[in-house]
Structure formats: C-alpha cells, structure tokens
Amino acid sequence: MDKSENAYKTIGEVAKILKFKENKKGNLPTHTIRFWETQFKQIKPKILNSNRRYYDEKAINLLKKVKFLLKEQGMTINGVKKILNNEVSLKLDEIADKSIKAGILKNKLIKISKIIKKLK
C-alpha cells in the first residue's frame, strides 16, 4: 500500500525523493538532511515517537530547493540562506522544477552579456 502524496514522509523516504545516492552498505545518506536542518531554520520536520523525523510536502519542497541550489547551482550555504530569507526564493521554485543546469544558464548569461556589449 502506497502512501498518499500528502502523507508525512520519513527521512529515508525523503532521501529517495531527493535522489541521494546509496553508500556502499546500500543506505541513503540521511545525515545530509539532518545537517541541512541545522543550517536552515526553515526546515522543520515533525519529530515524533523516539525522535523519528517526519516531513510534510512543504518541508520536502524546501529540501528540493536547497539541494538544487547547493548541488546543481554550486552555491554556498550562506548564499542559500540569503536566498531563502529573501522574497526571490519564490521565483526559484520555477527554476528548480525545470531543473535548469548551471552550464545551460551560464551559456545564456554569456550570450546576454555579448549582446549588451554590442549595444554599447
């Protein structure tokens, strides 16, 4: 029986959703998620019986955004904190959903800068 989309997910399920790679023992690196909880105050799982973490859809979407910014965009933790504390973070939801790779974005920025130089 599968969980509904709105059901709370365990930390292991969230690691699968985020597509973390398994280690040599076949376990998912849940320590990364726990570390991100310490760094980003916005990530607040429900902690229930015997300190088990449960994540709702909002927390999972935030973790997706953090992963996208850190791993795919190459940002620092401090940079991600600034974005998450800013209103700009709402616009990043669209970018994260489309999974624009850093290389594609860089090429577009280079083309734009060349056009601007020609206009001057």
FENCORBEL-V300094 format. One record per pair of residues at least 4 apart in sequence whose ideal C-beta (glycine too) atoms are under 8 Angstrom apart, sorted by sequence separation. I is the first residue (numbers start at 1). J is the second residue. D is the distance in whole Angstrom. If there is no record, write none. Layout:
[[I:J:D] [I:J:D]]
//
This chain:
[[3:7:4] [9:13:4] [10:14:7] [11:15:6] [12:16:7] [13:17:6] [14:18:6] [16:20:8] [22:26:5] [23:27:5] [30:34:6] [31:35:6] [32:36:6] [33:37:7] [34:38:7] [35:39:7] [36:40:6] [47:51:6] [48:52:6] [55:59:4] [56:60:7] [57:61:6] [58:62:7] [59:63:6] [60:64:6] [61:65:7] [62:66:6] [63:67:6] [64:68:6] [65:69:6] [66:70:6] [67:71:5] [68:72:5] [69:73:5] [70:74:8] [75:79:4] [76:80:7] [77:81:6] [78:82:7] [79:83:7] [80:84:6] [81:85:6] [82:86:6] [85:89:8] [88:92:7] [89:93:8] [91:95:7] [92:96:6] [93:97:6] [94:98:7] [100:104:6] [101:105:7] [102:106:6] [103:107:7] [104:108:7] [105:109:6] [106:110:6] [107:111:7] [108:112:6] [109:113:6] [110:114:7] [111:115:7] [112:116:6] [113:117:6] [114:118:7] [115:119:6] [116:120:7] [9:14:5] [15:20:5] [22:27:6] [23:28:8] [47:52:7] [55:60:5] [67:72:8] [68:73:7] [70:75:6] [75:80:5] [83:88:6] [84:89:5] [95:100:6] [100:105:5] [3:9:7] [22:28:6] [23:29:6] [37:43:5] [47:53:6] [48:54:6] [69:75:5] [83:89:5] [21:28:8] [36:43:6] [37:44:8] [46:53:7] [47:54:8] [70:77:7] [9:17:7] [20:28:5] [21:29:7] [37:45:7] [45:53:4] [46:54:4] [55:63:7] [75:83:8] [20:29:5] [45:54:6] [46:55:8] [83:92:7] [3:13:8] [45:55:5] [46:56:7] [69:79:7] [70:80:6] [69:80:5] [16:28:6] [20:32:7] [15:28:4] [15:29:7] [45:59:6] [66:80:6] [69:83:7] [15:30:5] [18:33:8] [44:59:7] [12:28:6] [14:30:8] [43:59:6] [15:32:8] [12:30:6] [15:33:6] [66:84:8] [11:30:5] [14:33:6] [34:53:8] [43:62:6] [65:84:8] [42:62:6] [43:63:6] [11:33:6] [40:62:8] [62:84:8] [11:34:7] [43:66:7] [69:92:7] [65:89:7] [68:92:8] [40:66:6] [36:63:7] [65:92:6] [68:95:8] [69:96:8] [72:99:7] [65:93:7] [68:96:4] [74:102:6] [72:101:7] [73:102:6] [33:63:7] [36:66:6] [72:102:6] [65:96:5] [68:99:7] [61:93:7] [64:96:6] [11:45:8] [8:46:6] [39:77:5] [40:80:7] [11:52:8] [14:55:5] [40:81:7] [10:52:7] [11:53:5] [39:81:7] [42:84:6] [10:53:7] [17:60:6] [10:54:6] [11:55:7] [40:84:6] [9:54:7] [10:55:8] [18:63:6] [8:54:4] [9:55:5] [14:60:6] [18:64:7] [8:55:6] [17:64:8] [8:56:6] [14:63:6] [18:67:5] [6:56:8] [6:57:6] [9:60:7] [5:57:7]]
//
